[in-house]
Amino acid sequence: GINAEYGVSTQSTGDSRCASLHNGSLGMTLHQNSVKIDPKSATPAAYEAFSHDNITNAEKQRVSSCRQRELNEHTMHQTSNDLHKQAETVNESFRIRIQEMITAKTNLEENLNQTVLEISSMNENIAALREAIRLKDSPMRVSHMRLNTRSMRPNIELVRDPVQYGLVEEGGQITDSVEALAAKLNESIDKLRNLESNKKALEEDIAVKTNSLNIDQSQCLRLRKTLVWRRHEISF
């Protein structure tokens, strides 16, 4: 392209200058060395070959440039499509993940509600057990006082009669009842601690899920919605 333009421009300028000269032109001088064929000058055939080569090279460069442009267009089109597909894939992954977290969070919240209700019921049950143990205190005292009083009978009156056996059995039953209630109370207190520990774990997990949802749904997905993925159309 440059050589062809230079050759045409140089020749055109020289010939135009020669054609404009006449006998009355100003600045006319003699150039003895110019009145002969310059051995370094090109032959018409060489001149034509030079121009032909320039044209051929320019055509090759043009065709090569056209093909490169087509390849560039196809590449831009392909990368645009790939980017668009990837964006859709990522958005779909976001939607699936968000739905999974919503489901998990809902299940955790339902479990937390049930745990809170169970804690309330367990507290009521523990209060009832403590009250039942407290109510056994008076009968226990009465039983012990009766036995202690009868143990003061003098001489032969200190007999192991049915009343004595009944009082001893009654005292034993009250003691067994209190011990059974106390065991259930301790078990219930342990259960309550476990429930409260589970409640705390559920609350922490829900907080984590809430934060994750805020990041993915309220921040990332909302930000992605502001991005415009334009497809590149091929044009040539």
C-alpha positions in Angstrom: 0.0 0.0 0.0 2.7 2.5 1.0 5.1 1.6 -1.8 2.4 1.7 -4.4 1.2 5.1 -3.2 4.7 6.4 -3.1 5.5 5.2 -6.6 2.3 6.6 -8.1 2.7 9.9 -6.2 6.4 10.4 -7.3 5.8 9.5 -10.9 2.7 11.7 -11.1 4.5 14.7 -9.6 7.5 14.4 -11.9 5.4 13.9 -15.1 3.1 16.7 -14.2 6.0 19.0 -13.7 7.5 18.0 -17.0 4.2 18.5 -18.9 3.9 22.0 -17.5 7.4 23.2 -18.7 7.6 25.3 -21.9 10.1 27.6 -23.5 8.9 30.5 -21.5 9.1 28.8 -18.1 11.1 30.6 -15.5 14.1 29.1 -13.8 15.1 27.0 -16.8 18.7 25.7 -16.5 20.9 23.2 -18.3 21.6 19.8 -16.9 24.2 18.1 -19.0 24.3 14.9 -16.9 20.5 14.5 -17.4 20.8 14.2 -21.2 21.4 10.4 -21.1 19.8 7.2 -19.8 20.5 6.7 -16.2 21.7 3.1 -15.8 20.0 3.0 -12.4 16.6 3.9 -13.9 13.9 1.3 -14.1 12.8 -0.3 -17.3 9.1 -0.1 -18.2 8.8 -3.8 -17.5 10.4 -3.3 -14.0 8.1 -0.4 -13.5 5.1 -2.5 -14.3 6.3 -5.4 -12.2 6.9 -3.0 -9.3 3.4 -1.6 -9.5 2.0 -5.1 -10.0 3.8 -6.4 -6.9 2.5 -3.5 -4.9 -1.1 -4.1 -6.1 -0.8 -7.8 -5.4 0.7 -7.3 -2.0 -2.0 -4.7 -1.2 -4.7 -7.1 -2.3 -3.2 -9.9 -0.1 -3.1 -7.5 2.9 -6.6 -6.5 2.3 -7.9 -10.1 2.0 -5.8 -11.0 5.1 -7.2 -8.0 7.0 -10.8 -9.0 5.9 -10.3 -12.5 7.2 -8.8 -11.3 10.4 -11.7 -9.0 10.9 -14.1 -11.9 10.3 -12.2 -14.0 12.8 -12.3 -11.1 15.3 -16.1 -10.8 14.8 -16.7 -14.5 15.3 -14.5 -14.5 18.4 -16.3 -11.5 19.8 -19.6 -13.1 19.0 -18.6 -16.4 20.6 -17.2 -14.9 23.7 -20.3 -12.7 24.0 -22.5 -15.8 23.8 -20.3 -17.7 26.2 -20.4 -14.8 28.7 -24.2 -14.6 28.4 -24.6 -18.3 29.0 -22.3 -18.2 31.9 -24.2 -15.2 33.4 -27.4 -17.2 33.1 -25.8 -20.2 34.6 -24.5 -18.2 37.6 -27.9 -16.5 38.0 -29.7 -19.8 38.0 -27.2 -21.1 40.6 -27.9 -18.1 42.7 -31.7 -18.7 42.5 -31.3 -22.4 43.5 -28.9 -21.6 46.3 -31.2 -18.8 47.6 -34.2 -21.1 47.6 -32.2 -23.8 49.4 -31.2 -21.3 52.1 -34.8 -20.0 52.4 -36.1 -23.6 52.9 -33.3 -24.4 55.4 -34.0 -21.1 57.3 -37.8 -21.9 57.4 -37.1 -25.3 58.8 -34.8 -23.9 61.4 -37.4 -21.3 62.4 -40.1 -24.0 62.7 -37.8 -26.1 64.8 -36.9 -23.1 67.0 -40.6 -22.4 67.6 -41.2 -26.0 68.6 -38.1 -25.9 70.9 -39.3 -22.7 72.5 -42.7 -24.3 73.2 -41.0 -27.4 74.6 -38.8 -25.3 76.9 -41.9 -23.6 78.2 -43.6 -26.9 78.8 -40.5 -28.3 80.4 -40.3 -25.3 82.8 -43.9 -25.9 83.7 -43.2 -29.6 84.3 -40.1 -28.8 86.5 -42.2 -26.4 88.5 -44.9 -29.1 89.0 -42.2 -31.6 90.1 -40.8 -29.2 92.6 -44.3 -28.5 93.9 -45.0 -32.2 94.2 -41.8 -32.7 96.2 -42.7 -29.8 98.4 -46.1 -31.3 99.1 -44.5 -34.5 100.2 -42.6 -32.7 103.0 -45.6 -32.4 105.4 -46.7 -36.0 105.1 -43.1 -37.1 105.6 -42.9 -35.0 108.8 -46.2 -36.4 110.0 -45.0 -40.0 109.3 -41.7 -39.4 111.1 -43.4 -37.8 114.1 -45.9 -40.7 114.4 -43.1 -43.2 114.4 -41.0 -41.2 116.8 -43.9 -40.7 119.1 -44.8 -44.5 119.1 -41.2 -45.3 119.8 -41.6 -43.8 123.2 -44.2 -46.3 124.4 -43.0 -47.9 127.6 -42.1 -51.5 128.2 -44.3 -54.1 126.6 -46.4 -51.4 124.9 -43.6 -51.0 122.5 -45.0 -53.7 120.3 -44.6 -54.3 116.6 -48.3 -54.1 115.8 -49.9 -53.6 112.4 -50.0 -49.9 113.0 -46.3 -49.8 113.5 -45.7 -51.8 110.3 -48.2 -49.5 108.4 -46.4 -46.4 109.6 -43.0 -47.7 108.6 -44.4 -48.8 105.2 -46.0 -45.4 104.7 -42.8 -43.5 105.5 -40.9 -45.7 103.1 -43.5 -45.1 100.4 -43.2 -41.3 100.9 -39.4 -41.5 100.8 -39.5 -43.6 97.6 -42.0 -41.1 96.1 -39.8 -38.1 96.9 -36.7 -39.9 95.5 -38.5 -40.8 92.3 -39.8 -37.2 91.9 -36.3 -35.9 92.6 -34.8 -38.2 89.9 -37.3 -37.0 87.4 -36.6 -33.4 88.4 -32.9 -33.9 87.7 -33.6 -35.6 84.4 -35.9 -32.8 83.4 -33.4 -30.1 84.4 -30.8 -31.8 82.2 -33.4 -32.0 79.3 -34.1 -28.3 79.8 -30.4 -27.5 79.6 -30.1 -29.4 76.3 -33.2 -27.7 75.0 -31.7 -24.3 75.8 -28.4 -25.3 74.2 -30.3 -26.4 71.1 -32.3 -23.2 71.1 -29.0 -21.1 71.1 -27.6 -23.2 68.3 -30.7 -22.8 66.2 -30.7 -19.0 66.7 -27.1 -18.8 65.7 -27.7 -20.9 62.6 -30.7 -18.8 61.7 -28.6 -15.7 62.1 -26.0 -17.1 59.7 -28.6 -18.1 57.2 -30.2 -14.6 57.4 -26.8 -13.0 56.8 -26.0 -15.4 53.8 -29.4 -14.6 52.3 -28.8 -10.9 52.6 -25.4 -11.3 50.9 -26.7 -13.5 48.0 -30.2 -12.1 47.5 -30.1 -8.5 48.6 -26.6 -7.7 47.6 -25.1 -10.0 44.9 -28.2 -10.9 43.0 -29.5 -7.3 43.1 -26.1 -6.1 41.9 -26.1 -8.6 39.0 -29.5 -7.4 37.9 -27.9 -4.0 37.2 -25.5 -5.6 34.8 -26.5 -5.6 31.1 -25.1 -8.6 29.1 -25.4 -7.4 25.5 -24.9 -10.0 22.8 -22.4 -9.1 20.1 -23.9 -9.3 16.6 -21.7 -10.2 13.7 -21.4 -7.5 11.1 -19.2 -7.4 8.0 
